[in-house]
Every structure is written in C-alpha cells, then in structure tokens.
Amino acid sequence: MKRYDCNVNLGGPILHLVPKKQVSAAEMQILIHLHGDDCLREIKEFGNDKTVHLEEYDLLKERYGEEIVKRLFGARVKSLRLPDEINLDDLSGVADEEDDESGESLAERRQRIAREKRDAKKALAAKEGAGAGGGAPATE
C-alpha cells in the first residue's frame, strides 16, 4: 500500500494547513470526504509498505469513526480491499489551479477574499464606532 506525505487544508477561505505524514490512499479519501475536494496540498509519494488492509481499516476506524469508514469502504470483511494508491494526476494542482481571467490561484483567491472580508468588517466597525459616540462634539 502506498503512503503519502501531504498538507491538509481544514477548510474555509483562510488556509489552515495541517501536515500529515505517511497517510494511505484510503485515509486521503477520508480527508477529501471530510474537508472537501481541494483540501490536499503538496502531495508527495512517501513509499510502499506491507500494511494489511484489515489493519489499515481498523486504524482508520479508530481515527475517524466507524460510520465514515464503513460508508466509504463498506463493512469490515476478510476479503476487504482498500485503495492501494491514489491517482496524483487527479489531485495535483487542484488547490493551485489558476483562474483563466485573473491568473490568481485558488489559494491566492481565498486569501484575497478573507482579506477583503476582514477589511470590510474593520470599516464597518469604525463606521459604527463613529456613529455611536463619535458624532458632532457637544457644545457648551
């Protein structure tokens, strides 16, 4: 079974990357299911190991819960086969895909949107602060 090193974006427009080391293709599928199609970043093949599929199933069940593992891979039976590898061509560049019009990557676009939201909140807070107590000065 192949193992991979990658970073996982836990979601949202702000990047919250968590490094994952020596994950299986099955675990990568769970991460995609939990965090979205573009959650995996900087995927690098680590190597192969001789992990028994049933052992990997049990490990994943322990980490992510029986419900999700059963939903994605079926019940734990003696003949169980988890995916041995993941097609990196299907995943590579998903997170860094460029927008044809602007040339900015998805990650850059997310960062820009988060920055714009932050700036809009600051501007609104400043405007509300000026309206609440920052009106015309009192006259004596």
N, C-alpha and C positions, 0 to 999 in steps of 0.2 A: 504494500500500500504506500503510495507516495505521500510525502509530507511537505508542507509549505510553510514559509515564514511570510507574514503579511501584517499590515496595519488595518484595523477595523475602525471605520468612522461610525460612532454610535448613533448618529442621526442628527437631523436638524441642519439649518443653514450654517451654523458655526461648526467648524471642524473640531471634533473631539476624538482624536486618534488614539487607539489602544493597540500596542504591539502584541501580536500573537505569534508564538514560535512553534514550529513543528506540528501544525494542525493538519488533519486529514481532509481529503476532499469532502467527506461526509460532514465534517464539522464546518467547513466553508459553506456548504449548502444550508446548514442551520443558521449560520451567521447572516447569510443573504436573506433567508426567510425572516429573521428577527429584525434586521436593520436596513433592509432594502437592497435593491439590485446593484446599487453603486457603492456599497459600504466597504468593499475590499479594495485596499490600496497597496501599491508597491509589493505585489505578489512575487515571491521568488521560490523556485523549487528548492527544497532542502535536501531531499534524498528519499530513498526507499527504506522501509523496514518490514519486518515479518509479523506485524500485528495481526492477530486472529480477528476476523470480522466480528465475532460474537463479543470479544473483549472490547473492541472499539465501540460497539453498540452499547455495552454496559457503561463504559466511560462517558459516552455522550449522554446517556440517560441520567447518570449521576450529575453531570454538569448542567444540563438543560431541561431535565424533567422527562418523564416517560411519555407524556402526552405529545410533545412536539416530535420526539424521536420516532414514536410509533406512527404519527401522522405522515412524516416524511419518508420513512423507510419500512414501514409495516411492522408486524409483530416479530418478536424475537423467536426465531425457529432455527433449528440446527443447520438448515441449508441457506441461512441468511447471507446475502452478498451486499455489502455496502459499495458505493462507488470507489474504485481504486485510485482514480485520478480525476482532475478537473481540467477542462479544456481552457488553457490560459488565453488562447486567441479570442474566446468568447468573453473573457473578463478583462483582458488588458486594454487599458485606455478608456474603459467605461467611465471611470471617475475623472479622467482628464480630457475627455472628448471636447473638441473645440466647437464653439458655436460658429456657424458659417458666416454670419453677418458681423459679429463684433470681434471674433478671433480670441475671445476670452474663454478659458477652460471652465468647466463646471465648478471646480473648486474656487477659482477666482470669482466667478459669478456669485456663488454662495457667500463668499467673504464680502463682496461689494454690497449685496443685499442686506447682510447683517449690519454692515457699517452704516448704510442708509437708514435702516430702522433705528439704530442707536442714535444717529444724528437727529432723526425726526422726533424721537422721544425727548431728547435733550432740549430741542427747540420748543416743543410743546410745554415741557416743564418750566422753561424760562418764561414763556408767554403767560402761563398760568400764574407763576410767581409774581410777575409784573402786574397782573390784574388783581391779585388778591391783596397785596399790601403795597404795591409799587405804583399806585396811581399818582394823581397830582398831589403835590405836597400840601399839607394843611396850612391854612393862613391864620394869622393871629389877629 
